[in-house]
Each structure stands twice: as structure tokens, then as C-alpha cells.
Amino acid sequence: MKKTLLTACAAISMIALAACDTPAENANEASAENMDDQADAMRENADATADAMEDKADAMDTKTDGVDSAAENKMEADAQAVRDNAEVKADAVEDKADAKD
């Protein structure tokens, strides 16, 4: 009975110790989480900038003929480029964050 109890206590202790992270592991996880938050902020800022550009593009062409002007098309393409560039940068930050985990 004592051996079983001691074995069980030892197993529980080992599991509990394995679940604890070292300070360095905690710091890496916090850093990775911070980097993920930065990537999300990059995307949100790019979306806000691109949305503003698209609103400006819509205001450029006041005709309701269903045909966009060349200037409006260029502004919308530029807005999409802002989103695409931010996505690439945010993905790179997330990849670095994943490497820390």
C-alpha cells in the first residue's frame, strides 16, 4: 500500500513539474504573444488605411454609370497593395513568433 501511494505521489509530482515553465520559457511565450499582437495590429492598421484609400477612390468618381475611372482603379489597386504588403510583413512576424514557442 505504501509503495503504491509513494509511486502515485511521485508520478503526480513529476507531472506537476513537467507542466511548470521556466522563467525563460515564460519570457519566450510572452514575447511570442506580443509579436502575434503586433502582427494583428499591422493588419488592422493596413485595413484602416486601405479602407480610407478606397473611400477616397470612391469619392473621385462621382458618376453613377457603373464604370470606374482610371484614378479610382489605381487608388483601389494601391489600397490592395497596402493590404498585401501588411499581410506579408505580419506573416513574417508571426513566423518569428512561432519560432520562439
Biotite code that builds the C-alpha atoms (Angstrom):
import biotite.structure as struc

atoms = struc.array([
    struc.Atom([0.000, 0.000, 0.000], chain_id="A", res_id=1, res_name="MET", atom_name="CA", element="C"),
    struc.Atom([2.801, 2.415, 0.888], chain_id="A", res_id=2, res_name="LYS", atom_name="CA", element="C"),
    struc.Atom([4.636, 1.653, -2.360], chain_id="A", res_id=3, res_name="LYS", atom_name="CA", element="C"),
    struc.Atom([1.514, 2.329, -4.396], chain_id="A", res_id=4, res_name="THR", atom_name="CA", element="C"),
    struc.Atom([0.900, 5.605, -2.589], chain_id="A", res_id=5, res_name="LEU", atom_name="CA", element="C"),
    struc.Atom([4.535, 6.679, -2.964], chain_id="A", res_id=6, res_name="LEU", atom_name="CA", element="C"),
    struc.Atom([4.525, 5.745, -6.646], chain_id="A", res_id=7, res_name="THR", atom_name="CA", element="C"),
    struc.Atom([1.334, 7.695, -7.212], chain_id="A", res_id=8, res_name="ALA", atom_name="CA", element="C"),
    struc.Atom([2.710, 10.748, -5.379], chain_id="A", res_id=9, res_name="CYS", atom_name="CA", element="C"),
    struc.Atom([5.933, 10.577, -7.371], chain_id="A", res_id=10, res_name="ALA", atom_name="CA", element="C"),
    struc.Atom([4.028, 10.362, -10.645], chain_id="A", res_id=11, res_name="ALA", atom_name="CA", element="C"),
    struc.Atom([1.831, 13.307, -9.720], chain_id="A", res_id=12, res_name="ILE", atom_name="CA", element="C"),
    struc.Atom([4.872, 15.342, -8.697], chain_id="A", res_id=13, res_name="SER", atom_name="CA", element="C"),
    struc.Atom([6.630, 14.586, -11.983], chain_id="A", res_id=14, res_name="MET", atom_name="CA", element="C"),
    struc.Atom([3.558, 15.605, -13.965], chain_id="A", res_id=15, res_name="ILE", atom_name="CA", element="C"),
    struc.Atom([3.241, 18.824, -11.972], chain_id="A", res_id=16, res_name="ALA", atom_name="CA", element="C"),
    struc.Atom([6.905, 19.679, -12.516], chain_id="A", res_id=17, res_name="LEU", atom_name="CA", element="C"),
    struc.Atom([6.679, 18.961, -16.220], chain_id="A", res_id=18, res_name="ALA", atom_name="CA", element="C"),
    struc.Atom([3.737, 21.360, -16.504], chain_id="A", res_id=19, res_name="ALA", atom_name="CA", element="C"),
    struc.Atom([5.685, 24.255, -14.996], chain_id="A", res_id=20, res_name="CYS", atom_name="CA", element="C"),
    struc.Atom([7.526, 26.517, -17.392], chain_id="A", res_id=21, res_name="ASP", atom_name="CA", element="C"),
    struc.Atom([10.881, 28.014, -16.592], chain_id="A", res_id=22, res_name="THR", atom_name="CA", element="C"),
    struc.Atom([11.197, 31.812, -16.482], chain_id="A", res_id=23, res_name="PRO", atom_name="CA", element="C"),
    struc.Atom([12.953, 31.704, -19.851], chain_id="A", res_id=24, res_name="ALA", atom_name="CA", element="C"),
    struc.Atom([10.089, 29.702, -21.363], chain_id="A", res_id=25, res_name="GLU", atom_name="CA", element="C"),
    struc.Atom([7.570, 32.147, -19.898], chain_id="A", res_id=26, res_name="ASN", atom_name="CA", element="C"),
    struc.Atom([9.525, 35.083, -21.351], chain_id="A", res_id=27, res_name="ALA", atom_name="CA", element="C"),
    struc.Atom([9.643, 33.430, -24.778], chain_id="A", res_id=28, res_name="ASN", atom_name="CA", element="C"),
    struc.Atom([5.922, 32.755, -24.687], chain_id="A", res_id=29, res_name="GLU", atom_name="CA", element="C"),
    struc.Atom([5.183, 36.341, -23.656], chain_id="A", res_id=30, res_name="ALA", atom_name="CA", element="C"),
    struc.Atom([7.447, 37.642, -26.404], chain_id="A", res_id=31, res_name="SER", atom_name="CA", element="C"),
    struc.Atom([5.788, 35.405, -28.976], chain_id="A", res_id=32, res_name="ALA", atom_name="CA", element="C"),
    struc.Atom([2.347, 36.519, -27.844], chain_id="A", res_id=33, res_name="GLU", atom_name="CA", element="C"),
    struc.Atom([3.440, 40.154, -28.081], chain_id="A", res_id=34, res_name="ASN", atom_name="CA", element="C"),
    struc.Atom([4.707, 39.536, -31.610], chain_id="A", res_id=35, res_name="MET", atom_name="CA", element="C"),
    struc.Atom([1.370, 37.965, -32.574], chain_id="A", res_id=36, res_name="ASP", atom_name="CA", element="C"),
    struc.Atom([-0.398, 41.044, -31.206], chain_id="A", res_id=37, res_name="ASP", atom_name="CA", element="C"),
    struc.Atom([1.911, 43.266, -33.284], chain_id="A", res_id=38, res_name="GLN", atom_name="CA", element="C"),
    struc.Atom([1.085, 41.259, -36.404], chain_id="A", res_id=39, res_name="ALA", atom_name="CA", element="C"),
    struc.Atom([-2.632, 41.680, -35.720], chain_id="A", res_id=40, res_name="ASP", atom_name="CA", element="C"),
    struc.Atom([-2.140, 45.424, -35.240], chain_id="A", res_id=41, res_name="ALA", atom_name="CA", element="C"),
    struc.Atom([-0.252, 45.620, -38.558], chain_id="A", res_id=42, res_name="MET", atom_name="CA", element="C"),
    struc.Atom([-3.180, 44.024, -40.330], chain_id="A", res_id=43, res_name="ARG", atom_name="CA", element="C"),
    struc.Atom([-5.735, 46.256, -38.615], chain_id="A", res_id=44, res_name="GLU", atom_name="CA", element="C"),
    struc.Atom([-3.778, 49.428, -39.402], chain_id="A", res_id=45, res_name="ASN", atom_name="CA", element="C"),
    struc.Atom([-3.330, 48.382, -43.022], chain_id="A", res_id=46, res_name="ALA", atom_name="CA", element="C"),
    struc.Atom([-7.036, 47.636, -43.338], chain_id="A", res_id=47, res_name="ASP", atom_name="CA", element="C"),
    struc.Atom([-7.928, 51.045, -41.911], chain_id="A", res_id=48, res_name="ALA", atom_name="CA", element="C"),
    struc.Atom([-5.504, 52.773, -44.276], chain_id="A", res_id=49, res_name="THR", atom_name="CA", element="C"),
    struc.Atom([-6.733, 50.776, -47.260], chain_id="A", res_id=50, res_name="ALA", atom_name="CA", element="C"),
    struc.Atom([-10.381, 51.433, -46.355], chain_id="A", res_id=51, res_name="ASP", atom_name="CA", element="C"),
    struc.Atom([-9.672, 55.175, -46.240], chain_id="A", res_id=52, res_name="ALA", atom_name="CA", element="C"),
    struc.Atom([-7.934, 54.964, -49.612], chain_id="A", res_id=53, res_name="MET", atom_name="CA", element="C"),
    struc.Atom([-10.903, 53.117, -51.101], chain_id="A", res_id=54, res_name="GLU", atom_name="CA", element="C"),
    struc.Atom([-13.317, 55.716, -49.693], chain_id="A", res_id=55, res_name="ASP", atom_name="CA", element="C"),
    struc.Atom([-11.201, 58.432, -51.298], chain_id="A", res_id=56, res_name="LYS", atom_name="CA", element="C"),
    struc.Atom([-11.199, 56.469, -54.557], chain_id="A", res_id=57, res_name="ALA", atom_name="CA", element="C"),
    struc.Atom([-14.986, 56.213, -54.483], chain_id="A", res_id=58, res_name="ASP", atom_name="CA", element="C"),
    struc.Atom([-15.232, 59.980, -53.969], chain_id="A", res_id=59, res_name="ALA", atom_name="CA", element="C"),
    struc.Atom([-13.027, 60.579, -57.026], chain_id="A", res_id=60, res_name="MET", atom_name="CA", element="C"),
    struc.Atom([-15.560, 59.104, -59.410], chain_id="A", res_id=61, res_name="ASP", atom_name="CA", element="C"),
    struc.Atom([-18.940, 60.699, -58.825], chain_id="A", res_id=62, res_name="THR", atom_name="CA", element="C"),
    struc.Atom([-20.531, 59.256, -61.951], chain_id="A", res_id=63, res_name="LYS", atom_name="CA", element="C"),
    struc.Atom([-23.127, 56.585, -61.373], chain_id="A", res_id=64, res_name="THR", atom_name="CA", element="C"),
    struc.Atom([-22.539, 54.909, -64.717], chain_id="A", res_id=65, res_name="ASP", atom_name="CA", element="C"),
    struc.Atom([-21.020, 51.802, -63.121], chain_id="A", res_id=66, res_name="GLY", atom_name="CA", element="C"),
    struc.Atom([-17.638, 52.425, -64.752], chain_id="A", res_id=67, res_name="VAL", atom_name="CA", element="C"),
    struc.Atom([-14.732, 53.303, -62.502], chain_id="A", res_id=68, res_name="ASP", atom_name="CA", element="C"),
    struc.Atom([-12.287, 55.973, -63.584], chain_id="A", res_id=69, res_name="SER", atom_name="CA", element="C"),
    struc.Atom([-8.611, 55.159, -64.090], chain_id="A", res_id=70, res_name="ALA", atom_name="CA", element="C"),
    struc.Atom([-7.736, 57.205, -60.998], chain_id="A", res_id=71, res_name="ALA", atom_name="CA", element="C"),
    struc.Atom([-10.238, 55.267, -58.895], chain_id="A", res_id=72, res_name="GLU", atom_name="CA", element="C"),
    struc.Atom([-8.916, 51.955, -60.173], chain_id="A", res_id=73, res_name="ASN", atom_name="CA", element="C"),
    struc.Atom([-5.329, 52.983, -59.375], chain_id="A", res_id=74, res_name="LYS", atom_name="CA", element="C"),
    struc.Atom([-6.265, 54.105, -55.866], chain_id="A", res_id=75, res_name="MET", atom_name="CA", element="C"),
    struc.Atom([-8.081, 50.832, -55.228], chain_id="A", res_id=76, res_name="GLU", atom_name="CA", element="C"),
    struc.Atom([-5.099, 48.865, -56.528], chain_id="A", res_id=77, res_name="ALA", atom_name="CA", element="C"),
    struc.Atom([-2.847, 50.877, -54.219], chain_id="A", res_id=78, res_name="ASP", atom_name="CA", element="C"),
    struc.Atom([-5.173, 50.102, -51.315], chain_id="A", res_id=79, res_name="ALA", atom_name="CA", element="C"),
    struc.Atom([-4.959, 46.398, -52.104], chain_id="A", res_id=80, res_name="GLN", atom_name="CA", element="C"),
    struc.Atom([-1.165, 46.673, -52.247], chain_id="A", res_id=81, res_name="ALA", atom_name="CA", element="C"),
    struc.Atom([-1.202, 48.193, -48.748], chain_id="A", res_id=82, res_name="VAL", atom_name="CA", element="C"),
    struc.Atom([-3.191, 45.194, -47.503], chain_id="A", res_id=83, res_name="ARG", atom_name="CA", element="C"),
    struc.Atom([-0.962, 42.700, -49.317], chain_id="A", res_id=84, res_name="ASP", atom_name="CA", element="C"),
    struc.Atom([2.278, 44.239, -48.010], chain_id="A", res_id=85, res_name="ASN", atom_name="CA", element="C"),
    struc.Atom([0.964, 44.313, -44.458], chain_id="A", res_id=86, res_name="ALA", atom_name="CA", element="C"),
    struc.Atom([-0.080, 40.676, -44.755], chain_id="A", res_id=87, res_name="GLU", atom_name="CA", element="C"),
    struc.Atom([3.416, 39.641, -45.850], chain_id="A", res_id=88, res_name="VAL", atom_name="CA", element="C"),
    struc.Atom([5.030, 41.591, -43.008], chain_id="A", res_id=89, res_name="LYS", atom_name="CA", element="C"),
    struc.Atom([2.536, 40.298, -40.429], chain_id="A", res_id=90, res_name="ALA", atom_name="CA", element="C"),
    struc.Atom([3.088, 36.723, -41.592], chain_id="A", res_id=91, res_name="ASP", atom_name="CA", element="C"),
    struc.Atom([6.848, 37.176, -41.163], chain_id="A", res_id=92, res_name="ALA", atom_name="CA", element="C"),
    struc.Atom([6.351, 38.472, -37.616], chain_id="A", res_id=93, res_name="VAL", atom_name="CA", element="C"),
    struc.Atom([4.091, 35.524, -36.819], chain_id="A", res_id=94, res_name="GLU", atom_name="CA", element="C"),
    struc.Atom([6.667, 33.112, -38.222], chain_id="A", res_id=95, res_name="ASP", atom_name="CA", element="C"),
    struc.Atom([9.275, 34.608, -35.869], chain_id="A", res_id=96, res_name="LYS", atom_name="CA", element="C"),
    struc.Atom([6.802, 34.308, -33.002], chain_id="A", res_id=97, res_name="ALA", atom_name="CA", element="C"),
    struc.Atom([6.165, 30.663, -33.840], chain_id="A", res_id=98, res_name="ASP", atom_name="CA", element="C"),
    struc.Atom([9.912, 30.025, -33.769], chain_id="A", res_id=99, res_name="ALA", atom_name="CA", element="C"),
    struc.Atom([10.017, 31.336, -30.187], chain_id="A", res_id=100, res_name="LYS", atom_name="CA", element="C"),
    struc.Atom([7.345, 28.915, -28.968], chain_id="A", res_id=101, res_name="ASP", atom_name="CA", element="C"),
])
